[in-house]
Amino acid sequence: MQTKKPVAYIPSIGKTVVKKVGTRPEKVIDLSLNESSFGASELALRATRERCNRLFRYPDPASTDLRNAIGQAHDLDPERIVCGNGSEELLDVIGRLYARSGDEILFSEYSFMQFPIVAMRVGATPVSSREENLTTVVDTLLDKVTDRTKIVFLANPNNPSGTHIPKDEVRRLRDNLPAHVVFVIDSAYAEYADVEDYSDGIELVEGFDNVIVTRTFSKAYGLAALRVGWAYTSPSMAGEVNRMRGIGNVNAIAQEGAIAALGDPDFVKMVCQRTSEERQWLTGKLASLGLTAVPGVTNFLLVRFPAKSNHSAGAAIGYLEKCGILVRDVDDYGLEEYLRITIGLHEENQAMIDGLDKFLGLPDVG
Ligand SMILES: Cc1ncc(COP(=O)(O)O)c(C=O)c1O
């Protein structure tokens, strides 16, 4: 199965500012972009402010201190870490390095939107494999591998489903991919995945020259505005990604903020703990409203709404927006019956549940 052409990925960032809701100026509750409502560590905020006093100085183009700090935090060789302007830049660089027109880039059915976009940008063909229960199936993915497959992208956990596959399955996927295929494990939500059978896949890089793991500071670290991601891979692939990335790709403020954030692991632990509690609370509340959330391990939930009714996902998103609450439709993924809802602070989640309660209380005219 080849995927349909992806529409341009234009996140609703413009909506996240304070805007007029109805007749009252009111702060919008933005649960649409999987950002962290818990914000960033005070240490990171202080470090970024401090670096603003030296704006005339260029950043270190090699992000040396940041790579050392990541290496120390994760017990990794800094020489094999490449930092990027968000992990998004790194995914893009990987596409430009390893695929071109006539090649195929493979991922599973409801994978992160950037994967088909990377394929289209380099003129490669995006190919997708069937999922079961909105979860990657390793065997159907492997069945789609051909001589033309150059990259396999796996978001684990995935966005927009929030589901993951166990580390043994990721290992099996790696072990069964031909050596000519670059295997990218996008672990953007790794910090949140509080389940025994999960791994970000870093251990799968060892001994292989075709495996690359990407991580980000945009989610649990709450540094989305800074745009800092990183990749860990073999020495030779790290060299290739380094030569292709932008020279000053991670700005100085971002480097300082991310280094300081790594110095506050308790903050990230707190964010993940509270997110997990809120995820459980929300799942229960949604169930009591008659709505099912896909069981996920991230900072968002994919929630199913009744099809073809005035309680549909499309109607719900409009109603919530009128209440000043933004969530994400996933029509562009072909999931018209679902909404993706970021897990926010408790009061934000409560407001969203209250909004849905009122919405579902409206008479259903079918
Ligand atoms: C699965 C996945 N990978 C990567 C990214 C991009 O993250 P970054 O902010 O590091 O570019 C996102 C952002 O939402 C994501 O959901």
The ligand as an SDF file (V2000), in Angstrom:
LIG
                    3D

 16 16  0  0  0  0  0  0  0  0999 V2000
    6.8370   11.5040   17.0060 C   0  0  0  0  0  0  0  0  0  0  0  0
    7.4720   12.8510   16.9310 C   0  0  0  0  0  0  0  0  0  0  0  0
    8.7280   12.9540   16.4920 N   0  0  0  0  0  0  0  0  0  0  0  0
    9.3400   14.1450   16.3930 C   0  0  0  0  0  0  0  0  0  0  0  0
    8.6930   15.3080   16.7250 C   0  0  0  0  0  0  0  0  0  0  0  0
    9.3990   16.6090   16.5020 C   0  0  0  0  0  0  0  0  0  0  0  0
    9.9400   17.0800   17.6640 O   0  0  0  0  0  0  0  0  0  0  0  0
   10.9230   18.3240   17.6920 P   0  0  0  0  0  0  0  0  0  0  0  0
   10.2200   19.3830   18.4330 O   0  0  0  0  0  0  0  0  0  0  0  0
   12.1440   17.8130   18.4150 O   0  0  0  0  0  0  0  0  0  0  0  0
   11.2530   18.7210   16.2920 O   0  0  0  0  0  0  0  0  0  0  0  0
    7.3800   15.2650   17.1860 C   0  0  0  0  0  0  0  0  0  0  0  0
    6.6620   16.5060   17.5170 C   0  0  0  0  0  0  0  0  0  0  0  0
    5.5210   16.5620   17.8100 O   0  0  0  0  0  0  0  0  0  0  0  0
    6.7510   14.0060   17.2850 C   0  0  0  0  0  0  0  0  0  0  0  0
    5.4860   13.8980   17.6740 O   0  0  0  0  0  0  0  0  0  0  0  0
  1  2  1  0
  2  3  1  0
  2 15  2  0
  3  4  2  0
  4  5  1  0
  5  6  1  0
  5 12  2  0
  6  7  1  0
  7  8  1  0
  8  9  2  0
  8 10  1  0
  8 11  1  0
 12 13  1  0
 12 15  1  0
 13 14  2  0
 15 16  1  0
M  END
$$$$
